[in-house]
Amino acid sequence: MSEAATLAEMLSAEIWPLIAPRLRGKPPEVQSAVLADLTAKWVLAHYVPGNPAEQAEFRRQLLQDHIELIRDLVEIADRERMQ
């Protein structure tokens, strides 16, 4: 596992217990909206000053990579759950 992946796993393990209780029991559309809002704030923090076209492309790629990572993590978690 890479250093970045190890750090991400550690941070996720710290953050999840703080937000899981607040999301638990809420409708899926509310949970989704909360996570989408947090993701939007994360994307907005990435900008390319003075170059709107490059910024738009960077953010598009950032979101594409993020969705791919989510799909990979769901697949891994499903496999682990089946064992």
One Martini backbone bead per residue (centre of mass of N, CA, C, O) as a GRO file, in nm:
protein
   83
    1MET     BB    1   0.098   0.035   0.022
    2SER     BB    2   0.080   0.350   0.002
    3GLU     BB    3   0.122   0.636   0.169
    4ALA     BB    4  -0.143   0.767   0.077
    5ALA     BB    5  -0.328   0.526   0.141
    6THR     BB    6  -0.263   0.512   0.441
    7LEU     BB    7  -0.352   0.797   0.512
    8ALA     BB    8  -0.642   0.775   0.407
    9GLU     BB    9  -0.727   0.543   0.593
   10MET     BB   10  -0.673   0.691   0.859
   11LEU     BB   11  -0.858   0.938   0.814
   12SER     BB   12  -1.118   0.781   0.767
   13ALA     BB   13  -1.119   0.640   1.047
   14GLU     BB   14  -1.151   0.918   1.197
   15ILE     BB   15  -1.409   1.046   1.045
   16TRP     BB   16  -1.643   0.841   1.032
   17PRO     BB   17  -1.735   0.846   1.342
   18LEU     BB   18  -1.840   1.150   1.311
   19ILE     BB   19  -2.060   1.107   1.061
   20ALA     BB   20  -2.230   0.848   1.084
   21PRO     BB   21  -2.437   0.933   1.309
   22ARG     BB   22  -2.558   1.173   1.129
   23LEU     BB   23  -2.659   0.973   0.888
   24ARG     BB   24  -2.805   0.783   1.045
   25GLY     BB   25  -3.141   0.728   0.929
   26LYS     BB   26  -3.124   0.872   0.680
   27PRO     BB   27  -3.199   0.936   0.386
   28PRO     BB   28  -3.031   0.877   0.099
   29GLU     BB   29  -3.071   1.171  -0.018
   30VAL     BB   30  -2.935   1.308   0.226
   31GLN     BB   31  -2.667   1.167   0.227
   32SER     BB   32  -2.594   1.247  -0.062
   33ALA     BB   33  -2.606   1.555  -0.024
   34VAL     BB   34  -2.383   1.575   0.184
   35LEU     BB   35  -2.157   1.442   0.015
   36ALA     BB   36  -2.183   1.638  -0.224
   37ASP     BB   37  -2.117   1.897  -0.071
   38LEU     BB   38  -1.836   1.812   0.022
   39THR     BB   39  -1.726   1.759  -0.263
   40ALA     BB   40  -1.767   2.043  -0.375
   41LYS     BB   41  -1.577   2.181  -0.173
   42TRP     BB   42  -1.328   2.024  -0.262
   43VAL     BB   43  -1.328   2.110  -0.560
   44LEU     BB   44  -1.324   2.425  -0.509
   45ALA     BB   45  -1.025   2.411  -0.382
   46HIS     BB   46  -0.962   2.361  -0.689
   47TYR     BB   47  -0.744   2.584  -0.865
   48VAL     BB   48  -0.679   2.801  -1.161
   49PRO     BB   49  -0.533   3.077  -1.197
   50GLY     BB   50  -0.637   3.247  -1.491
   51ASN     BB   51  -0.771   2.941  -1.593
   52PRO     BB   52  -1.071   2.823  -1.663
   53ALA     BB   53  -1.017   2.582  -1.855
   54GLU     BB   54  -0.813   2.429  -1.677
   55GLN     BB   55  -0.993   2.412  -1.430
   56ALA     BB   56  -1.223   2.249  -1.556
   57GLU     BB   57  -1.046   2.006  -1.633
   58PHE     BB   58  -0.936   1.940  -1.357
   59ARG     BB   59  -1.214   1.891  -1.221
   60ARG     BB   60  -1.311   1.671  -1.411
   61GLN     BB   61  -1.078   1.474  -1.344
   62LEU     BB   62  -1.117   1.463  -1.042
   63LEU     BB   63  -1.405   1.340  -1.052
   64GLN     BB   64  -1.341   1.094  -1.221
   65ASP     BB   65  -1.134   0.972  -1.022
   66HIS     BB   66  -1.324   0.963  -0.778
   67ILE     BB   67  -1.537   0.769  -0.893
   68GLU     BB   68  -1.341   0.539  -0.949
   69LEU     BB   69  -1.254   0.501  -0.656
   70ILE     BB   70  -1.528   0.434  -0.542
   71ARG     BB   71  -1.577   0.182  -0.710
   72ASP     BB   72  -1.331   0.028  -0.607
   73LEU     BB   73  -1.405   0.035  -0.301
   74VAL     BB   74  -1.672  -0.115  -0.325
   75GLU     BB   75  -1.560  -0.374  -0.444
   76ILE     BB   76  -1.371  -0.442  -0.212
   77ALA     BB   77  -1.584  -0.444   0.016
   78ASP     BB   78  -1.758  -0.668  -0.105
   79ARG     BB   79  -1.543  -0.889  -0.103
   80GLU     BB   80  -1.485  -0.880   0.204
   81ARG     BB   81  -1.781  -0.945   0.294
   82MET     BB   82  -1.787  -1.238   0.148
   83GLN     BB   83  -1.557  -1.383   0.336
   0.00000   0.00000   0.00000
